[in-house]
Each structure stands twice: as structure tokens, then as C-alpha cells.
Amino acid sequence: WNTKAFVDGTWTLRAQAYDAQGNGLGTDTNTNIEIDNTAGTIVLNIRQLINGVGTMSATTEADAQQVVFEYSQMGNPATYTILVDTTAPFNASWNTLGLADGSYTVKASSLDEVGLTASTTQEVRIDNTVPQITIITMDGTTPGSKVLSGTVAVRFSGTDVTTWIEGTVTVIVDGNEVGSATDWVSPNGTYTWVTINYPDGVHSVQLKA
């Protein structure tokens, strides 16, 4: 019985027997025949930037029996299994601490009750490396090499080999957050420090990304 000629759904299958004279000998009816020739859909839910242990979930059709979560590093054909989840709702945890920073492809594949599959992929970035912030100059000279006064330009360099630093750089003076450095394009930037708001003496300046 080639069921591909029929639309998905519940059908009534009826068997009728006849004798040599064409007389009906009885009827056998089954009203619970379900046809399913259409692979379901699957949606992968995962953050695009992952640090440490990342979580993911898959939204599938109601008849999905399992979801396989896998990953591969960009440029490397090898694929590794994160988890095979056989119980809805389908989700997985992914410990990335042992992996190199960079771009990866995460794949989720579902299997329904008649063996039909569906899959989807999403590109993510792993970043487990702490960004580095370095103050290059203060008022045009090496930090600590001269007495500062008035308005001072604090130039810094911020690097992150995987994602660069796209967020805010927080400025801390004497242990207190005093503002943020917004005038910058990674990896270099400048913060304007108004020193007249501070008493004469030694002060500490720290940048945090």
C-alpha cells in the first residue's frame, strides 16, 4: 500500500473477502490507520554567545520521540554529540570549558514515531577567555610618570581574541565606579578623566570590561 498518494491523517482501512461466485464473505474494518509521510519541524533555541556551560532546547512536533543535539567547530568536519534526549521537553546542557574559543555549529535533529527526521542548525561563538584591558597613556605619557592636573585623556587598549570587547568599559577610580569609556573602537579607546573633582594626592585608576 503506497501511502504517499494519500494526505496525512486518519484513514479507514476496509478489507472485503469474496468467494468464487462473487459473494461477500464478511468485512474487516480498522478505523485507526494513521498516515504520516511528512517530516515534522524543529526549532533550536540557543544563545549566540556562550561562556562556560550553555543551555539549549528544541521545539518539535508533538509526535517527536527524541532529539539529538550535536556540535562541530567551524572549518572542522568532525561532529560530536552533546546529548540524545528521549523525553519532551527536549533540552541539553553543553559544557564548553574544554573547547577552544571560536565559532561552532550546533545541530538539533528530531525523530518521530514513524522514523521521519527533521533538523536545524545554528552558529554560535564560544568565549571563555577573559578580555585584557591595558592603560597605554595618561595625558600622553606612561601612567605614573608625571603629576596630572585638569582634564586628562586616558588611552587604553582592550583585546579579546574571540569576540573583541563590544560592551562597556567601566572606569574605577579609588575603588569606585565613576563612569564608562564610550569613545572607543576596539581595540583602542579613550576616557576623559576630570581630575579637578579629586583632592591632590595619589589615586588609582582601573578599567574593567
C-alpha positions as CSV (number, residue, x, y, z in Angstrom):
1,W,0.0,0.0,0.0
2,N,1.7,3.2,-1.2
3,T,0.5,5.7,1.4
4,K,2.3,8.6,-0.3
5,A,-0.7,9.0,-2.5
6,F,-2.8,10.0,0.5
7,V,-2.7,13.0,2.7
8,D,-1.5,12.7,6.3
9,G,-4.3,11.9,8.7
10,T,-6.5,9.1,10.0
11,W,-8.0,6.8,7.4
12,T,-10.4,3.8,7.5
13,L,-8.9,0.6,6.0
14,R,-11.5,-1.8,4.9
15,A,-10.9,-5.5,3.8
16,Q,-13.7,-7.4,2.0
17,A,-13.5,-11.1,1.0
18,Y,-15.4,-12.7,-1.8
19,D,-16.0,-16.3,-2.9
20,A,-15.6,-17.7,-6.4
21,Q,-19.2,-16.6,-7.2
22,G,-18.5,-13.0,-6.1
23,N,-20.5,-13.3,-2.8
24,G,-19.2,-11.2,0.0
25,L,-17.9,-13.3,2.9
26,G,-17.5,-10.7,5.5
27,T,-15.9,-7.3,6.3
28,D,-13.0,-6.4,8.5
29,T,-12.6,-2.7,9.3
30,N,-9.9,-0.8,11.1
31,T,-10.6,2.8,11.8
32,N,-7.3,3.6,13.5
33,I,-4.9,3.7,10.5
34,E,-2.9,6.9,10.6
35,I,-0.8,8.1,7.7
36,D,2.2,10.3,8.3
37,N,4.6,11.0,5.4
38,T,5.6,14.5,6.4
39,A,8.7,15.2,8.4
40,G,8.0,17.5,11.4
41,T,9.6,20.8,12.1
42,I,12.2,21.6,14.7
43,V,13.4,24.9,16.1
44,L,16.7,25.2,18.1
45,N,16.8,27.7,20.9
46,I,20.3,28.7,22.0
47,R,22.3,31.8,22.7
48,Q,24.7,33.0,20.0
49,L,27.5,33.7,22.5
50,I,28.3,31.0,25.0
51,N,30.5,31.2,28.1
52,G,31.0,28.1,30.3
53,V,28.0,25.9,30.3
54,G,25.5,26.7,27.7
55,T,21.9,25.6,27.6
56,M,19.7,24.8,24.6
57,S,16.2,23.5,23.8
58,A,14.3,22.2,20.8
59,T,10.7,22.9,19.9
60,T,9.3,20.0,17.9
61,E,6.1,18.4,16.6
62,A,4.0,16.6,19.2
63,D,4.9,13.1,17.9
64,A,8.7,13.6,18.2
65,Q,10.3,10.7,20.1
66,Q,13.8,12.1,20.5
67,V,16.1,14.9,19.7
68,V,19.9,14.6,19.1
69,F,22.0,17.7,20.0
70,E,25.4,17.9,18.2
71,Y,28.2,20.4,17.6
72,S,31.1,20.9,15.2
73,Q,33.8,23.5,15.1
74,M,33.7,25.8,12.0
75,G,36.2,24.5,9.5
76,N,36.3,21.1,11.0
77,P,34.0,18.3,9.6
78,A,34.0,16.3,12.8
79,T,30.7,16.2,14.6
80,Y,30.3,15.4,18.3
81,T,27.2,14.5,20.3
82,I,26.1,16.8,23.1
83,L,23.1,14.7,24.2
84,V,20.4,12.4,23.0
85,D,17.2,13.4,24.8
86,T,14.3,11.0,24.6
87,T,11.9,12.9,26.8
88,A,10.0,16.0,26.0
89,P,10.5,18.9,26.6
90,F,13.8,18.4,24.8
91,N,16.8,20.3,26.1
92,A,20.5,19.9,26.8
93,S,23.5,21.5,28.7
94,W,26.8,22.0,26.9
95,N,30.0,22.4,28.9
96,T,32.3,24.4,26.6
97,L,35.1,24.9,29.1
98,G,37.3,22.2,27.4
99,L,36.8,23.7,23.9
100,A,38.8,26.3,22.1
101,D,37.2,29.7,21.7
102,G,35.7,30.4,18.3
103,S,32.8,29.7,16.0
104,Y,30.8,26.5,16.2
105,T,27.7,25.0,14.6
106,V,25.1,23.4,16.8
107,K,22.6,21.0,15.3
108,A,19.4,19.6,16.6
109,S,17.7,16.6,14.9
110,S,14.3,15.1,15.8
111,L,12.9,11.6,15.1
112,D,9.2,11.0,15.1
113,E,7.2,7.8,15.7
114,V,7.4,6.6,12.1
115,G,11.1,7.3,11.7
116,L,10.9,10.6,9.9
117,T,13.6,13.1,10.7
118,A,13.9,16.9,10.8
119,S,17.0,19.0,11.6
120,T,18.1,22.6,12.0
121,T,21.4,24.3,12.8
122,Q,22.6,27.5,14.4
123,E,26.0,29.2,14.5
124,V,27.3,30.2,17.9
125,R,30.5,31.6,19.4
126,I,32.3,30.2,22.4
127,D,34.2,32.7,24.5
128,N,35.8,31.5,27.7
129,T,38.8,33.9,27.6
130,V,38.9,36.9,29.9
131,P,39.4,40.1,28.0
132,Q,42.5,42.1,28.6
133,I,42.5,45.9,29.3
134,T,45.7,47.9,29.4
135,I,46.1,51.6,30.1
136,I,48.6,52.9,27.5
137,T,49.0,56.5,28.4
138,M,47.6,59.2,30.7
139,D,47.9,62.7,29.4
140,G,50.2,61.4,26.7
141,T,52.8,59.8,28.9
142,T,53.3,56.5,30.7
143,P,50.9,56.1,33.6
144,G,52.6,57.2,36.9
145,S,55.4,59.1,35.1
146,K,54.2,62.6,35.8
147,V,51.8,64.6,38.0
148,L,48.4,65.1,36.4
149,S,46.0,68.0,36.6
150,G,42.9,69.3,34.9
151,T,41.3,67.1,32.2
152,V,43.3,64.0,31.4
153,A,42.9,61.7,28.4
154,V,43.3,58.1,29.5
155,R,44.2,56.0,26.4
156,F,43.7,52.2,26.7
157,S,43.8,49.0,24.6
158,G,41.3,46.3,25.0
159,T,41.6,42.9,23.4
160,D,39.6,39.7,23.2
161,V,40.7,37.2,20.6
162,T,37.2,35.7,20.0
163,T,34.6,38.4,20.3
164,W,36.6,41.6,20.8
165,I,35.1,43.8,23.5
166,E,31.8,45.1,22.3
167,G,30.4,46.1,25.6
168,T,31.1,48.9,28.0
169,V,34.4,49.6,29.6
170,T,33.9,50.6,33.2
171,V,36.2,53.2,34.8
172,I,37.0,52.8,38.5
173,V,38.9,55.5,40.5
174,D,40.0,54.7,44.0
175,G,37.7,51.6,44.1
176,N,34.6,53.5,43.0
177,E,32.9,53.3,39.6
178,V,32.9,56.8,38.1
179,G,31.8,56.2,34.6
180,S,32.3,54.3,31.4
181,A,34.5,54.6,28.3
182,T,32.3,55.0,25.3
183,D,34.7,56.9,23.0
184,W,36.5,53.9,21.5
185,V,36.6,51.4,18.7
186,S,38.1,48.1,19.7
187,P,40.9,47.5,20.4
188,N,41.8,51.1,21.4
189,G,39.9,53.8,23.2
190,T,40.0,56.9,25.3
191,Y,38.4,58.0,28.6
192,T,38.3,61.6,29.6
193,W,39.1,61.9,33.4
194,V,38.3,65.2,35.0
195,T,40.9,65.3,37.9
196,I,39.6,68.6,39.4
197,N,36.9,66.6,41.1
198,Y,39.6,64.8,43.2
199,P,41.9,66.1,46.0
200,D,45.6,66.4,45.4
201,G,47.5,63.2,46.1
202,V,47.9,59.7,44.8
203,H,44.9,58.0,43.1
204,S,44.3,54.6,41.4
205,V,42.6,54.2,38.1
206,Q,41.3,50.9,36.9
207,L,39.4,49.9,33.7
208,K,37.1,46.8,33.7
209,A,35.5,45.1,30.7
